[in-house]
Amino acid sequence: MTKVLTDSRSIRIKGRSFLAVVLSPEQPLDQWLERLDDLAARSAGFFLSRPVVLDVAELKLDKAGLKSLLAELVSRNVAIMGIEGARPSMIEPGMPPALKGGKAASDIEVEPVSLATTVEVSEEPAKAPVTEIRSVVQSLMISEPVRSGQSVIFPEGDVTIVGSVASGAEVIAGGSIHIYGALRGRAMAGSLGNASARIFCKKLEAELLAIDGVYKVAEDIDPKLRGQAVQLWLENDTIKADKLN
């Protein structure tokens, strides 16, 4: 006998987007992995509990090469949530799922949130699409210090912190970062590919600095600049720094 399912109970399925770090390996892979190890060693916990998308679009990898690369990343505790740019035939059961159609975070709705949360979070039910027009916020002001363990992530534009950024805290902005206090944690400006972004701080004591994906860790900072009011910018894929008057 055929059973007709008339139960009114259903499973609710939603669409949701989250901000993730995208890793785009380069050939030769062994040298790229060495640079990844260097970043992880000099900025402890950088990949800890951080969702990562692996973009292999620019690599000429076969299935075995992709599996080998994933194994290298897993051994480094890099949590890959999805793979972008791989042929469907390369994805086997047990691998992270294939992703496509990824959008820059600026294309995703942004809701105002408090500290220690990711700014870029959107949610919509899997029903008929609804068109909604919202004004785009170009700057975020935080009027209190950013404590250790907190993250301020604002891909829409500039971030201004009226206070200090503690060791173990991080500020990530699509535009420039302005810190009217000591920068002891991590500051990453131009996170969506803005090479003209800058970092300004009243007192430089940073664990890590990055502009448009180019990074500099504490050991790379000129000792003469530590404790000083500084601005940093990107020039020919190199982070430059100078004291503020």
MARDRENMI-445553 format. One record per residue (C-alpha): residue in one letter; x, y, z. Coordinates in nm, 4 decimals, decimal comma. Layout:
<pts>
PT  r      east     north        up
PT  A         X         Y         Z
...
</pts>
This chain:
<pts>
PT  r      east     north        up
PT  M    0,0000    0,0000    0,0000
PT  T    0,1321    0,3444   -0,0887
PT  K    0,1572    0,5758    0,2082
PT  V    0,0770    0,9394    0,1402
PT  L    0,2739    1,1793    0,3558
PT  T    0,0294    1,4372    0,4841
PT  D    0,2068    1,5276    0,8075
PT  S    0,2093    1,9044    0,8375
PT  R    0,5421    1,9033    1,0222
PT  S    0,8358    2,0107    0,8052
PT  I    1,2064    2,0800    0,8242
PT  R    1,2931    2,4477    0,8149
PT  I    1,5827    2,5201    0,5798
PT  K    1,7485    2,8607    0,5685
PT  G    2,0192    3,0327    0,3734
PT  R    2,2927    3,1888    0,5820
PT  S    2,6296    3,3454    0,5062
PT  F    2,9369    3,3882    0,7239
PT  L    3,2661    3,5698    0,6880
PT  A    3,5536    3,3273    0,6274
PT  V    3,9225    3,3552    0,5555
PT  V    4,0153    3,2541    0,2001
PT  L    4,3488    3,0813    0,1467
PT  S    4,4779    3,0934   -0,2124
PT  P    4,7894    2,8732   -0,2320
PT  E    5,0593    2,9502   -0,4865
PT  Q    5,3144    2,7346   -0,6629
PT  P    5,5531    2,6010   -0,5562
PT  L    5,3363    2,4618   -0,2783
PT  D    5,6224    2,3605   -0,0508
PT  Q    5,7422    2,7215   -0,0320
PT  W    5,3853    2,8471    0,0209
PT  L    5,3421    2,6018    0,3084
PT  E    5,6671    2,7272    0,4612
PT  R    5,5301    3,0828    0,4550
PT  L    5,2065    2,9566    0,6119
PT  D    5,4066    2,7870    0,8870
PT  D    5,5986    3,1097    0,9422
PT  L    5,2741    3,3066    0,9852
PT  A    5,1286    3,0476    1,2227
PT  A    5,4491    3,0280    1,4275
PT  R    5,4897    3,4033    1,4672
PT  S    5,1203    3,4763    1,5234
PT  A    5,0026    3,1957    1,7507
PT  G    4,6368    3,1037    1,7169
PT  F    4,5852    3,2862    1,3858
PT  F    4,3865    2,9945    1,2399
PT  L    4,2407    2,8716    1,5690
PT  S    3,8602    2,8333    1,5421
PT  R    3,8641    3,0376    1,2196
PT  P    3,6608    2,9088    0,9196
PT  V    3,8740    2,8858    0,6070
PT  V    3,7842    2,8457    0,2398
PT  L    4,0521    2,6908    0,0183
PT  D    4,0692    2,8548   -0,3267
PT  V    4,2549    2,6320   -0,5733
PT  A    4,1375    2,8027   -0,8928
PT  E    4,4908    2,9170   -0,9795
PT  L    4,6520    2,5802   -0,9080
PT  K    4,6908    2,2961   -1,1563
PT  L    4,6073    2,0113   -0,9200
PT  D    4,4747    1,6635   -0,9816
PT  K    4,2673    1,4727   -0,7266
PT  A    4,5739    1,3289   -0,5550
PT  G    4,7355    1,6724   -0,5356
PT  L    4,4247    1,8224   -0,3772
PT  K    4,4052    1,5425   -0,1196
PT  S    4,7724    1,5940   -0,0370
PT  L    4,7223    1,9700    0,0086
PT  L    4,4211    1,9146    0,2342
PT  A    4,6229    1,6697    0,4434
PT  E    4,8999    1,9284    0,4838
PT  L    4,6466    2,1873    0,6029
PT  V    4,4716    1,9469    0,8393
PT  S    4,8072    1,8617    0,9951
PT  R    4,8461    2,2339    1,0664
PT  N    4,5005    2,2534    1,2308
PT  V    4,3638    2,4718    0,9512
PT  A    3,9882    2,3993    0,9390
PT  I    3,8800    2,3981    0,5748
PT  M    3,5026    2,4543    0,5486
PT  G    3,4849    2,4403    0,1683
PT  I    3,6829    2,4249   -0,1550
PT  E    3,6480    2,6826   -0,4307
PT  G    3,7747    2,6509   -0,7868
PT  A    3,8034    2,2693   -0,7952
PT  R    3,6442    2,0504   -1,0618
PT  P    3,3471    1,8492   -0,9263
PT  S    3,5260    1,5244   -1,0154
PT  M    3,8050    1,6153   -0,7704
PT  I    3,5758    1,6252   -0,4670
PT  E    3,5448    1,2882   -0,2948
PT  P    3,3246    1,1825   -0,0007
PT  G    3,4845    1,3012    0,3202
PT  M    3,6351    1,6116    0,1615
PT  P    3,5059    1,9619    0,2376
PT  P    3,2229    2,0509   -0,0025
PT  A    3,2744    2,2375   -0,3277
PT  L    3,1784    2,6049   -0,3137
PT  K    3,1008    2,8420   -0,5961
PT  G    2,9514    3,1836   -0,6420
PT  G    3,1258    3,3305   -0,3402
PT  K    3,0543    3,6992   -0,2910
PT  A    3,2682    3,9700   -0,1429
PT  A    3,1455    4,0465    0,2047
PT  S    3,0341    4,3925    0,0939
PT  D    2,7544    4,2285   -0,1090
PT  I    2,6031    4,0761    0,2060
PT  E    2,3603    4,2479    0,4386
PT  V    2,5204    4,3926    0,7482
PT  E    2,3387    4,4304    1,0797
PT  P    2,4687    4,6425    1,3692
PT  V    2,6191    4,4193    1,6364
PT  S    2,8194    4,4479    1,9539
PT  L    3,1855    4,3676    2,0092
PT  A    3,3142    4,0100    1,9934
PT  T    3,0765    3,9180    1,7137
PT  T    3,1291    3,8991    1,3406
PT  V    2,9718    4,1992    1,1767
PT  E    2,8974    4,0240    0,8497
PT  V    2,6123    3,7811    0,9158
PT  S    2,2967    3,7519    0,7069
PT  E    2,0055    3,5159    0,7121
PT  E    1,7055    3,4610    0,4854
PT  P    1,4468    3,1840    0,4603
PT  A    1,4542    2,9486    0,1633
PT  K    1,1309    3,0909    0,0193
PT  A    1,0456    3,3321   -0,2571
PT  P    1,3140    3,6026   -0,2776
PT  V    1,2400    3,9386   -0,1201
PT  T    1,4033    4,2529   -0,2554
PT  E    1,5177    4,4958    0,0111
PT  I    1,7171    4,8141   -0,0316
PT  R    1,9429    4,9247    0,2518
PT  S    2,1900    5,2064    0,2855
PT  V    2,5525    5,0929    0,2996
PT  V    2,7433    5,1927    0,6121
PT  Q    3,0979    5,2984    0,5238
PT  S    3,2509    5,3254    0,8711
PT  L    3,2260    5,1682    1,2134
PT  M    3,3030    5,3502    1,5389
PT  I    3,3894    5,1525    1,8552
PT  S    3,3932    5,3841    2,1562
PT  E    3,5566    5,1430    2,4008
PT  P    3,8715    4,9302    2,4140
PT  V    3,8823    4,5950    2,2327
PT  R    3,9690    4,3332    2,4935
PT  S    4,1753    4,0169    2,4524
PT  G    3,9825    3,7469    2,2672
PT  Q    3,7453    3,9935    2,0996
PT  S    3,7161    4,0466    1,7238
PT  V    3,5878    4,3486    1,5361
PT  I    3,5199    4,2510    1,1736
PT  F    3,3788    4,5177    0,9410
PT  P    3,4262    4,4468    0,5680
PT  E    3,2138    4,7463    0,4615
PT  G    3,4708    5,0190    0,5227
PT  D    3,6863    5,1915    0,7837
PT  V    3,7010    5,1020    1,1541
PT  T    3,7800    5,3564    1,4256
PT  I    3,8629    5,2405    1,7788
PT  V    3,8465    5,5101    2,0479
PT  G    4,0695    5,3179    2,2864
PT  S    4,3291    5,0428    2,2742
PT  V    4,3342    4,6990    2,1119
PT  A    4,4630    4,4446    2,3619
PT  S    4,7008    4,1575    2,2942
PT  G    4,4971    3,8639    2,1619
PT  A    4,2309    4,0911    2,0089
PT  E    4,1894    4,1669    1,6408
PT  V    4,0413    4,4330    1,4137
PT  I    3,9642    4,3471    1,0504
PT  A    3,8386    4,6154    0,8115
PT  G    3,7626    4,6388    0,4422
PT  G    3,9041    4,9916    0,4551
PT  S    4,1467    5,1659    0,6865
PT  I    4,1869    5,1178    1,0626
PT  H    4,2207    5,4095    1,3065
PT  I    4,3177    5,3292    1,6674
PT  Y    4,3267    5,6163    1,9186
PT  G    4,5186    5,4140    2,1733
PT  A    4,7732    5,1332    2,1901
PT  L    4,7609    4,8615    1,9235
PT  R    4,8850    4,5454    2,0954
PT  G    4,6790    4,2852    1,9064
PT  R    4,6206    4,2311    1,5346
PT  A    4,5063    4,4846    1,2765
PT  M    4,4175    4,3784    0,9219
PT  A    4,3116    4,6560    0,6825
PT  G    4,1970    4,6306    0,3198
PT  S    4,0634    4,2805    0,3848
PT  L    3,8658    4,2642    0,0580
PT  G    4,1511    4,3688   -0,1653
PT  N    4,1918    4,7402   -0,0904
PT  A    4,5609    4,8134   -0,1392
PT  S    4,5118    5,1832   -0,0573
PT  A    4,3918    5,1084    0,2983
PT  R    4,6070    5,2291    0,5874
PT  I    4,6540    5,1571    0,9569
PT  F    4,6885    5,4438    1,2040
PT  C    4,7568    5,3993    1,5758
PT  K    4,8638    5,6173    1,8663
PT  K    5,1003    5,3551    2,0104
PT  L    5,2379    5,0673    1,8033
PT  E    5,2865    4,7412    1,9956
PT  A    5,1168    4,5100    1,7420
PT  E    5,1329    4,1306    1,7263
PT  L    5,0444    4,1320    1,3562
PT  L    4,9701    4,3908    1,0884
PT  A    4,8246    4,3256    0,7440
PT  I    4,7133    4,5375    0,4486
PT  D    4,5489    4,3733    0,1464
PT  G    4,6768    4,0313    0,2584
PT  V    5,0401    4,1400    0,2999
PT  Y    5,1344    4,0856    0,6625
PT  K    5,4053    4,1886    0,9065
PT  V    5,4493    4,0270    1,2492
PT  A    5,5958    4,1776    1,5657
PT  E    5,9525    4,0652    1,4921
PT  D    5,9445    4,2441    1,1554
PT  I    5,8532    4,5845    1,2997
PT  D    6,1353    4,8375    1,3261
PT  P    6,2196    4,8703    1,6984
PT  K    6,2396    5,2489    1,6516
PT  L    5,8659    5,2524    1,5711
PT  R    5,7506    5,0495    1,8696
PT  G    5,5631    5,2582    2,1229
PT  Q    5,5287    5,5407    1,8700
PT  A    5,2323    5,6988    1,6921
PT  V    5,2539    5,5408    1,3473
PT  Q    5,0801    5,5138    1,0117
PT  L    5,1308    5,2115    0,7851
PT  W    5,0562    5,1698    0,4161
PT  L    5,1248    4,9299    0,1300
PT  E    5,3813    5,0084   -0,1369
PT  N    5,4964    4,7548   -0,3991
PT  D    5,3612    4,4653   -0,1885
PT  T    5,5621    4,5833    0,1116
PT  I    5,4205    4,7399    0,4281
PT  K    5,5794    5,0780    0,4893
PT  A    5,5607    5,2697    0,8175
PT  D    5,6325    5,6185    0,9382
PT  K    5,5861    5,8145    1,2596
PT  L    5,2913    6,0489    1,2874
PT  N    5,3663    6,4101    1,3713
</pts>
